Amino acid sequence: MAVYRLLRGVHSEGKNKDKSPKIYNPNDEFFSKNDLLKHNLPGQPPRFALVSGDAETFGDSSLQKSDKEPEGRKSLEDMTVAELVRLAKDNDVDLGDAQKKADIIAALQGD
């Protein structure tokens, strides 16, 4: 599982608890089991950036993490425990008994 940032357009993936579709707007970060970078077409501005996760998960070592964080955005490592817990809750990620920051990040990344 990887964390992506939507760079442009609108993206829908997954469902909310009320069964409505989850809608993501530019600069939103979210988890996906899918390789969203394959939707970045040559000659066009990219739609998705890999924020956290291993690009090799998808079998393509040429995929790179986003080099530039938009202002106001934090990496998982820079987030507080409270922010990480909120991110997990917003993305329906079960943290199990994780309480330490490193364990929460591991759960968010699917490790």
Beta strands, then each sheet from edge to edge (+ up, - down):
strand 1: 2-6
strand 2: 11-15
strand 3: 21-24
strand 4: 29-32
strand 5: 48-52
sheet 1: 4+ 1- 5+
sheet 2: 2+ 3-
end
